[in-house]
């Protein structure tokens, strides 16, 4: 897999899969393979111990991302940031089990 986000001003122009930006979703069928990369935490790709429940996507928001991505031919990559001990926080586990 070749990353299409390296360099300046060239996202979505090369690579095996277009990832373009976080939460990339063109909203229509695309002939090139593409991926929607997003995290359950709205503000961070890592674990933030001071986060509150409002800082995370709801199961409805996650399912919307999955459905709109897969229905237009994309792959989904969902990030879950582990704690400093390598554990998955209960809120992440809850969302993953809800899926």
GROMACS elastic network, one bead per residue, 0.5 to 0.9 nm:
[ bonds ]
;  ai    aj funct       b0    kb
    1    15     6  0.72149   500
    1    16     6  0.54995   500
    1    17     6  0.70920   500
    2    14     6  0.81501   500
    2    16     6  0.53654   500
    2    17     6  0.71368   500
    3     6     6  0.64837   500
    3    11     6  0.89481   500
    3    14     6  0.81786   500
    3    15     6  0.58361   500
    3    16     6  0.74586   500
    3    17     6  0.74061   500
    3    18     6  0.78710   500
    3    19     6  0.77904   500
    4     7     6  0.84482   500
    4    10     6  0.73604   500
    4    11     6  0.53793   500
    4    12     6  0.61269   500
    4    13     6  0.68855   500
    4    14     6  0.55410   500
    4    15     6  0.50030   500
    4    16     6  0.78007   500
    4    17     6  0.71971   500
    4    18     6  0.60445   500
    4    19     6  0.66035   500
    4    20     6  0.67789   500
    5     8     6  0.81844   500
    5     9     6  0.87935   500
    5    10     6  0.69374   500
    5    12     6  0.74686   500
    5    13     6  0.89995   500
    5    14     6  0.88297   500
    5    15     6  0.88029   500
    5    18     6  0.83367   500
    5    19     6  0.71514   500
    5    20     6  0.61777   500
    5    21     6  0.76269   500
    6     9     6  0.89351   500
    6    10     6  0.74757   500
    6    11     6  0.73113   500
    7    10     6  0.63376   500
    7    11     6  0.79333   500
    8    11     6  0.77996   500
   10    13     6  0.57522   500
   10    14     6  0.77500   500
   10    20     6  0.87490   500
   11    14     6  0.73567   500
   11    18     6  0.76154   500
   11    19     6  0.76631   500
   11    21     6  0.76866   500
   12    15     6  0.79943   500
   12    17     6  0.84918   500
   12    18     6  0.52138   500
   12    19     6  0.67807   500
   12    21     6  0.86338   500
   12    34     6  0.89043   500
   13    18     6  0.76027   500
   13    20     6  0.85481   500
   14    17     6  0.79270   500
   14    18     6  0.72499   500
   15    18     6  0.65359   500
   16    32     6  0.82752   500
   16    33     6  0.69287   500
   16    34     6  0.81378   500
   17    32     6  0.71663   500
   17    35     6  0.64126   500
   18    21     6  0.88305   500
   18    24     6  0.87282   500
   18    32     6  0.73485   500
   18    33     6  0.63354   500
   18    35     6  0.60924   500
   18    36     6  0.86670   500
   19    22     6  0.73742   500
   19    23     6  0.85322   500
   19    24     6  0.63516   500
   19    25     6  0.88360   500
   19    34     6  0.58822   500
   19    35     6  0.50983   500
   19    36     6  0.62644   500
   19    37     6  0.69909   500
   20    23     6  0.87317   500
   20    24     6  0.61592   500
   20    34     6  0.85465   500
   20    35     6  0.84485   500
   20    36     6  0.86524   500
   21    24     6  0.52986   500
   21    25     6  0.89991   500
   21    36     6  0.82098   500
   21    37     6  0.77965   500
   22    25     6  0.89789   500
   22    36     6  0.69540   500
   22    37     6  0.54644   500
   22    38     6  0.57566   500
   22    39     6  0.86066   500
   23    35     6  0.88391   500
   23    36     6  0.54279   500
   23    37     6  0.55892   500
   23    38     6  0.52982   500
   23    39     6  0.86042   500
   23    65     6  0.82153   500
   24    34     6  0.86350   500
   24    35     6  0.72157   500
   24    36     6  0.50531   500
   24    37     6  0.69434   500
   24    38     6  0.83933   500
   24    69     6  0.89033   500
   25    28     6  0.81261   500
   25    34     6  0.85734   500
   25    35     6  0.79012   500
   25    36     6  0.61154   500
   25    65     6  0.84689   500
   25    68     6  0.77898   500
   25    69     6  0.63802   500
   25    72     6  0.86185   500
   25    74     6  0.80496   500
   26    29     6  0.77085   500
   26    30     6  0.76864   500
   26    69     6  0.85384   500
   26    72     6  0.82667   500
   27    30     6  0.88951   500
   27    68     6  0.70682   500
   27    69     6  0.76566   500
   27    72     6  0.67288   500
   28    68     6  0.88985   500
   28    69     6  0.89967   500
   28    71     6  0.86183   500
   28    72     6  0.54488   500
   28    73     6  0.83494   500
   29    71     6  0.82618   500
   29    73     6  0.60694   500
   29    74     6  0.83985   500
   30    33     6  0.72536   500
   30    34     6  0.78638   500
   30    72     6  0.73314   500
   30    73     6  0.70834   500
   30    74     6  0.83692   500
   31    34     6  0.88725   500
   31    73     6  0.85815   500
   33    73     6  0.75425   500
   33    74     6  0.66669   500
   33    75     6  0.80940   500
   34    73     6  0.76653   500
   34    74     6  0.51718   500
   34    75     6  0.63690   500
   34    76     6  0.89238   500
   35    69     6  0.79141   500
   35    73     6  0.88941   500
   35    74     6  0.52381   500
   35    76     6  0.56745   500
   35    77     6  0.70284   500
   36    65     6  0.81698   500
   36    66     6  0.85225   500
   36    69     6  0.67282   500
   36    74     6  0.68147   500
   36    75     6  0.61815   500
   36    76     6  0.50223   500
   36    77     6  0.61286   500
   36    78     6  0.82852   500
   37    75     6  0.84832   500
   37    76     6  0.61485   500
   37    78     6  0.60330   500
   37    79     6  0.74753   500
   38    41     6  0.86522   500
   38    42     6  0.86953   500
   38    45     6  0.82854   500
   38    65     6  0.87255   500
   38    76     6  0.80554   500
   38    77     6  0.64047   500
   38    78     6  0.52556   500
   38    79     6  0.60553   500
   39    42     6  0.66807   500
   39    43     6  0.83410   500
   39    44     6  0.73176   500
   39    45     6  0.59843   500
   39    46     6  0.86963   500
   39    56     6  0.86873   500
   39    57     6  0.83386   500
   39    77     6  0.82648   500
   39    78     6  0.54285   500
   39    80     6  0.62234   500
   39    81     6  0.81893   500
   40    43     6  0.87959   500
   40    44     6  0.85806   500
   40    45     6  0.83301   500
   40    55     6  0.86900   500
   40    56     6  0.55894   500
   40    57     6  0.53315   500
   40    58     6  0.82612   500
   40    62     6  0.74742   500
   40    78     6  0.70139   500
   40    79     6  0.64803   500
   40    80     6  0.63806   500
   40    81     6  0.86507   500
   40    92     6  0.72410   500
   40    95     6  0.81652   500
   41    44     6  0.56725   500
   41    45     6  0.69103   500
   41    46     6  0.80501   500
   41    47     6  0.80674   500
   41    48     6  0.85757   500
   41    51     6  0.85164   500
   41    55     6  0.59478   500
   41    57     6  0.63317   500
   41    79     6  0.84128   500
   41    80     6  0.77376   500
   41    81     6  0.82899   500
   41    92     6  0.85889   500
   42    45     6  0.84226   500
   42    54     6  0.86957   500
   42    55     6  0.55578   500
   42    56     6  0.53344   500
   42    57     6  0.62617   500
   43    46     6  0.89425   500
   43    55     6  0.69477   500
   43    56     6  0.81613   500
   44    47     6  0.71996   500
   44    48     6  0.74076   500
   44    81     6  0.84365   500
   45    48     6  0.89838   500
   45    79     6  0.67756   500
   45    80     6  0.73780   500
   45    81     6  0.62173   500
   46    79     6  0.84720   500
   46    80     6  0.73521   500
   46    82     6  0.70402   500
   46    83     6  0.82347   500
   47    51     6  0.85440   500
   47    80     6  0.77959   500
   47    82     6  0.57041   500
   47    83     6  0.56394   500
   47    84     6  0.79489   500
   47    88     6  0.89653   500
   47    89     6  0.82557   500
   48    51     6  0.56087   500
   48    81     6  0.83232   500
   48    83     6  0.80241   500
   49    52     6  0.86226   500
   49    83     6  0.78917   500
   51    54     6  0.79538   500
   51    55     6  0.59678   500
   51    56     6  0.82079   500
   52    55     6  0.54631   500
   52    56     6  0.76241   500
   53    56     6  0.58250   500
   53    57     6  0.86196   500
   53    58     6  0.89535   500
   53    91     6  0.78222   500
   54    57     6  0.76657   500
   54    58     6  0.85290   500
   56    91     6  0.82220   500
   56    92     6  0.86356   500
   57    60     6  0.78994   500
   57    61     6  0.57516   500
   57    62     6  0.62849   500
   57    95     6  0.85878   500
   58    61     6  0.51416   500
   58    62     6  0.63106   500
   58    63     6  0.86350   500
   58    95     6  0.76311   500
   59    62     6  0.50347   500
   59    63     6  0.60462   500
   59    64     6  0.84653   500
   59    95     6  0.60860   500
   59    96     6  0.87104   500
   59    98     6  0.68674   500
   59    99     6  0.73212   500
   60    63     6  0.51566   500
   60    64     6  0.60750   500
   60    65     6  0.86844   500
   61    64     6  0.50802   500
   61    65     6  0.63439   500
   61    66     6  0.87538   500
   62    65     6  0.51808   500
   62    66     6  0.63015   500
   62    67     6  0.86662   500
   62    78     6  0.89644   500
   62    95     6  0.83954   500
   62    99     6  0.83673   500
   63    67     6  0.59440   500
   63    68     6  0.84008   500
   63    99     6  0.74207   500
   64    67     6  0.52002   500
   64    68     6  0.59580   500
   64    69     6  0.82818   500
   65    68     6  0.54436   500
   65    69     6  0.59921   500
   65    70     6  0.85447   500
   65    76     6  0.83118   500
   66    69     6  0.52178   500
   66    70     6  0.60286   500
   66    71     6  0.83139   500
   66    75     6  0.84848   500
   66    76     6  0.64845   500
   67    70     6  0.53817   500
   67    71     6  0.58044   500
   67    72     6  0.84961   500
   68    71     6  0.53532   500
   68    72     6  0.63992   500
   68    73     6  0.89434   500
   68    74     6  0.85834   500
   69    72     6  0.55086   500
   69    73     6  0.65490   500
   69    74     6  0.50394   500
   69    75     6  0.66644   500
   69    76     6  0.68281   500
   70    73     6  0.51434   500
   70    75     6  0.61983   500
   70    76     6  0.73543   500
   71    74     6  0.73920   500
   80    88     6  0.75837   500
   80    89     6  0.88530   500
   80    92     6  0.66251   500
   81    86     6  0.87971   500
   81    87     6  0.88761   500
   81    88     6  0.72521   500
   81    89     6  0.82970   500
   81    92     6  0.83893   500
   82    85     6  0.74905   500
   82    86     6  0.51654   500
   82    87     6  0.52489   500
   82    89     6  0.67242   500
   82    92     6  0.89389   500
   83    86     6  0.51541   500
   83    87     6  0.52689   500
   83    88     6  0.63680   500
   83    89     6  0.67831   500
   84    87     6  0.74610   500
   85    88     6  0.89357   500
   88    91     6  0.83381   500
   88    92     6  0.64588   500
   88    93     6  0.64241   500
   89    92     6  0.54518   500
   89    93     6  0.63335   500
   89    94     6  0.87131   500
   90    94     6  0.59825   500
   90    95     6  0.86330   500
   91    94     6  0.50730   500
   91    95     6  0.63434   500
   91    96     6  0.87118   500
   92    95     6  0.51818   500
   92    96     6  0.61687   500
   92    97     6  0.85853   500
   93    96     6  0.51233   500
   93    97     6  0.60840   500
   93    98     6  0.85065   500
   94    97     6  0.52249   500
   94    98     6  0.61181   500
   94    99     6  0.88168   500
   95    98     6  0.50503   500
   95    99     6  0.64933   500
   96    99     6  0.53540   500
